[in-house]
Amino acid sequence: MEVSAQGDLANFMIPGKLVKGMGGAMDLCSNPDQTKVIVVTDHLDKSGKSKVVHRCALPLTASRAVSRIITDLAVFDVDRIGEGGLRLVELAEGCSVDELRRVTDAEFEVAEQLGSFK
């Protein structure tokens, strides 16, 4: 539901909504130093708000666990170890960096060798 520029993941609870539980997400994210956690999601929620955020507003499933974020608009590498931050490494064809900045809550830097995908 949200992933932050620091690699935090919030994916199991929306306050005020009934959910069945968190499933295995916490287990999958429990050892990010020995595994690579990749979040694959839509870039925007149903309301048009960014799911790639500066800081998660929802309860966290895992802190500083995510290494890569793949959305329908972009692919980001996450600096989960250092000070946090996103690096745009691929951009969807037809989407510009300026357009992506407008729809992304989190700030990001752009890789020198920016790839693209369909």
Backbone bond lengths (Angstrom), bond angles and torsions (degrees), N, CA, C in turn:
res aa  C-N    CA-C-N  psi(-1)  N-CA   C-N-CA  omega(-1)  CA-C   N-CA-C  phi
1 M - - - 1.437 - - 1.519 111.78 -
2 E 1.364 115.48 -34.09 1.463 120.39 173.72 1.523 109.24 -149.54
3 V 1.319 115.37 147.70 1.460 121.17 172.07 1.525 106.43 -140.30
4 S 1.339 115.62 136.75 1.462 119.60 -173.16 1.520 112.31 -100.79
5 A 1.328 114.45 167.70 1.460 121.77 178.54 1.524 112.10 -66.57
6 Q 1.328 118.05 -13.50 1.460 121.86 177.40 1.532 112.13 -95.42
7 G 1.334 116.69 -0.99 1.454 120.59 -179.11 1.516 113.70 90.66
8 D 1.343 117.21 13.39 1.468 120.74 175.81 1.521 108.83 -76.44
9 L 1.331 116.18 146.06 1.457 121.98 -179.68 1.516 110.12 -125.78
10 A 1.323 116.52 130.79 1.461 123.26 173.66 1.522 105.96 -125.86
11 N 1.339 116.51 105.86 1.462 116.68 -173.93 1.525 115.75 -137.07
12 F 1.328 118.70 11.61 1.452 115.34 -176.05 1.516 115.73 -125.91
13 M 1.314 120.63 -9.35 1.448 119.03 -173.25 1.517 111.37 -143.26
14 I 1.319 114.30 132.40 1.452 120.95 170.19 1.525 105.96 -114.50
15 P 1.337 118.33 119.16 1.467 119.63 -179.14 1.520 111.57 -53.13
16 G 1.328 115.79 132.67 1.456 121.69 178.84 1.515 114.40 86.86
17 K 1.328 118.93 -3.01 1.467 122.38 180.00 1.519 109.66 -111.89
18 L 1.304 116.47 143.74 1.455 121.92 177.84 1.523 109.34 -82.68
19 V 1.314 116.18 123.51 1.458 121.33 176.49 1.517 108.65 -128.81
20 K 1.329 117.08 156.00 1.457 121.60 -177.04 1.520 112.88 -79.66
21 G 1.310 118.61 -18.50 1.452 120.81 -179.66 1.507 110.73 142.72
22 M 1.316 115.44 177.74 1.455 120.36 -173.61 1.510 113.55 -85.53
23 G 1.300 119.22 -10.97 1.455 120.26 -178.28 1.515 110.67 66.70
24 G 1.315 117.53 -144.31 1.457 121.19 -176.01 1.515 114.73 -99.53
25 A 1.332 117.20 10.93 1.465 119.75 -175.18 1.525 112.63 -59.84
26 M 1.317 117.38 -41.80 1.471 119.39 -179.41 1.528 110.57 -63.95
27 D 1.320 116.72 -39.06 1.461 119.95 177.81 1.523 111.52 -64.79
28 L 1.326 116.51 -42.76 1.464 120.74 -178.75 1.523 111.93 -65.20
29 C 1.318 116.94 -28.90 1.474 121.64 -177.58 1.520 113.25 -97.02
30 S 1.317 117.85 4.97 1.466 120.83 -170.04 1.524 114.87 -73.06
31 N 1.328 118.89 -18.21 1.455 120.19 -178.57 1.537 110.25 -138.09
32 P 1.334 117.13 68.32 1.473 119.89 -174.68 1.524 114.51 -67.08
33 D 1.341 117.58 -15.03 1.466 119.24 177.70 1.523 111.77 -76.42
34 Q 1.317 117.63 -22.49 1.458 122.22 -179.06 1.531 113.10 -107.64
35 T 1.322 116.73 -5.84 1.469 121.38 178.61 1.522 108.25 -133.92
36 K 1.308 116.98 168.58 1.461 121.60 175.65 1.514 107.18 -114.10
37 V 1.318 116.62 114.42 1.458 122.00 -179.74 1.526 108.27 -93.45
38 I 1.324 115.40 120.62 1.457 122.16 -179.22 1.523 108.12 -119.20
39 V 1.318 116.99 125.80 1.463 122.03 177.17 1.518 107.81 -97.53
40 V 1.330 115.95 127.33 1.465 122.40 175.92 1.525 106.45 -117.23
41 T 1.327 116.81 119.22 1.459 120.99 -173.84 1.522 110.62 -154.85
42 D 1.320 116.56 167.01 1.454 120.92 167.96 1.520 106.95 -69.53
43 H 1.311 117.09 150.73 1.469 120.17 -179.13 1.529 111.58 -72.72
44 L 1.329 116.03 -34.21 1.464 121.88 -177.75 1.519 110.56 -119.58
45 D 1.341 116.63 149.75 1.463 120.34 175.11 1.532 109.46 -82.97
46 K 1.326 117.18 -176.69 1.469 121.60 -177.51 1.521 112.78 -60.29
47 S 1.330 116.49 -26.95 1.468 121.44 -179.53 1.522 112.57 -87.98
48 G 1.324 117.70 -2.06 1.451 121.34 -179.17 1.517 113.95 86.99
49 K 1.342 117.31 12.18 1.465 121.34 178.08 1.520 110.04 -89.93
50 S 1.314 115.50 146.70 1.461 121.71 -179.58 1.523 111.57 -65.33
51 K 1.326 115.87 137.26 1.464 121.48 171.93 1.524 110.79 -91.75
52 V 1.320 116.50 -12.28 1.464 122.77 176.74 1.527 105.79 -98.61
53 V 1.333 115.56 103.79 1.461 120.88 -168.26 1.529 111.83 -119.20
54 H 1.335 114.52 162.84 1.463 119.56 175.89 1.533 109.89 -67.83
55 R 1.318 117.20 -48.67 1.465 123.46 175.92 1.520 108.63 -138.31
56 C 1.318 117.19 138.37 1.460 121.68 -179.93 1.533 110.41 -68.87
57 A 1.327 116.28 135.66 1.458 122.08 175.34 1.526 110.85 -94.02
58 L 1.319 117.03 -23.19 1.467 121.99 -179.61 1.524 109.99 -86.39
59 P 1.344 117.48 161.18 1.473 120.22 177.94 1.528 110.92 -59.07
60 L 1.338 115.73 137.77 1.465 120.71 -175.53 1.517 112.87 -78.05
61 T 1.310 114.66 138.70 1.458 122.87 168.74 1.516 108.77 -84.92
62 A 1.337 116.20 -40.72 1.460 122.36 -179.21 1.521 109.17 -152.08
63 S 1.321 114.94 147.61 1.459 121.54 179.35 1.535 109.58 -108.27
64 R 1.334 116.14 130.03 1.476 122.98 177.73 1.535 112.49 50.35
65 A 1.314 115.87 47.38 1.460 121.01 -177.42 1.527 113.35 -109.57
66 V 1.318 118.22 -25.63 1.464 122.39 -171.76 1.528 110.68 -84.18
67 S 1.340 116.04 130.73 1.466 122.51 178.99 1.527 112.93 -99.98
68 R 1.326 116.76 -27.98 1.465 120.83 -176.82 1.533 108.70 -147.63
69 I 1.328 115.02 144.00 1.464 122.11 176.06 1.523 107.42 -121.60
70 I 1.338 116.05 126.13 1.463 121.49 177.65 1.526 107.50 -119.41
71 T 1.336 116.19 120.56 1.460 120.32 176.93 1.526 108.79 -121.70
72 D 1.322 115.14 179.69 1.460 119.58 177.27 1.529 112.08 -70.49
73 L 1.339 117.88 -12.10 1.461 121.59 -179.24 1.527 114.62 -110.77
74 A 1.344 116.98 -24.58 1.463 118.22 -171.05 1.527 112.16 -160.46
75 V 1.330 114.00 165.00 1.462 122.19 171.42 1.525 107.00 -125.43
76 F 1.335 115.68 125.86 1.457 122.39 -179.94 1.518 110.12 -118.91
77 D 1.324 116.62 140.07 1.457 121.65 165.06 1.523 106.58 -93.17
78 V 1.332 116.11 143.32 1.462 122.12 -175.44 1.525 109.63 -112.22
79 D 1.323 116.33 131.34 1.463 121.48 172.17 1.526 107.02 -88.47
80 R 1.315 116.77 85.75 1.461 120.99 -176.97 1.518 111.82 -85.89
81 I 1.313 118.33 -15.72 1.464 122.48 -177.27 1.528 111.25 -89.61
82 G 1.313 117.77 -47.19 1.463 122.44 -176.04 1.513 112.15 -77.93
83 E 1.308 115.02 -134.24 1.465 121.04 -177.66 1.523 112.48 -81.81
84 G 1.296 117.50 0.56 1.456 120.71 -176.35 1.518 109.73 88.76
85 G 1.294 115.48 163.18 1.456 120.47 178.35 1.510 111.22 139.04
86 L 1.307 114.45 156.15 1.462 121.89 -178.63 1.522 109.76 -115.14
87 R 1.334 114.92 144.19 1.462 121.20 173.06 1.518 107.17 -124.30
88 L 1.325 116.01 118.21 1.461 122.37 177.44 1.516 108.56 -71.09
89 V 1.352 117.01 120.53 1.457 120.05 -178.95 1.526 112.82 -112.96
90 E 1.341 117.07 -21.63 1.470 121.34 176.14 1.516 109.01 -145.35
91 L 1.320 115.35 147.87 1.456 122.31 -178.38 1.522 108.81 -132.67
92 A 1.326 116.36 138.86 1.461 120.88 179.64 1.524 110.27 -64.85
93 E 1.324 116.16 139.78 1.464 120.58 175.84 1.522 108.83 -56.58
94 G 1.316 116.40 137.59 1.462 120.85 179.40 1.519 113.73 89.27
95 C 1.308 117.80 -6.01 1.468 121.99 178.55 1.530 107.96 -112.64
96 S 1.314 116.87 131.18 1.466 120.39 178.44 1.531 109.62 -95.26
97 V 1.316 115.29 162.94 1.469 120.21 177.31 1.526 109.89 -61.53
98 D 1.327 117.60 -40.01 1.469 121.03 179.06 1.530 111.10 -62.52
99 E 1.345 117.32 -42.87 1.467 120.62 177.41 1.521 110.42 -62.48
100 L 1.336 116.62 -41.94 1.456 120.86 -179.94 1.522 110.82 -63.38
101 R 1.313 117.69 -41.30 1.479 120.70 177.86 1.527 111.03 -60.25
102 R 1.343 117.09 -37.41 1.469 120.75 -179.41 1.522 112.61 -65.71
103 V 1.334 117.52 -30.76 1.471 119.89 -175.61 1.539 113.30 -105.00
104 T 1.331 116.85 6.76 1.463 121.23 -179.18 1.519 108.94 -114.76
105 D 1.343 116.34 123.48 1.458 121.39 -179.81 1.522 111.24 -67.26
106 A 1.322 116.87 -41.07 1.464 121.44 -177.70 1.523 110.63 -79.69
107 E 1.327 115.47 146.92 1.455 120.19 172.39 1.523 108.73 -78.06
108 F 1.339 115.83 155.06 1.463 119.48 179.09 1.511 109.63 -151.95
109 E 1.339 114.56 154.84 1.462 120.47 172.38 1.521 107.45 -99.55
110 V 1.306 116.68 161.41 1.461 122.30 -177.87 1.524 108.97 -108.75
111 A 1.326 116.45 129.33 1.471 121.61 178.55 1.527 109.84 -64.04
112 E 1.336 115.74 148.60 1.465 120.32 178.29 1.518 111.14 -60.65
113 Q 1.309 117.38 -42.14 1.465 122.98 179.02 1.520 108.47 -102.38
114 L 1.323 117.45 81.37 1.465 122.71 -177.39 1.522 109.99 -80.91
115 G 1.326 115.97 120.77 1.455 121.21 177.66 1.523 110.65 -88.41
116 S 1.333 115.83 174.78 1.463 120.55 177.14 1.523 109.60 -140.11
117 F 1.338 115.62 160.08 1.466 121.41 178.06 1.516 109.37 -146.02
118 K 1.333 115.14 162.14 1.476 121.26 178.74 1.500 110.46 -91.76
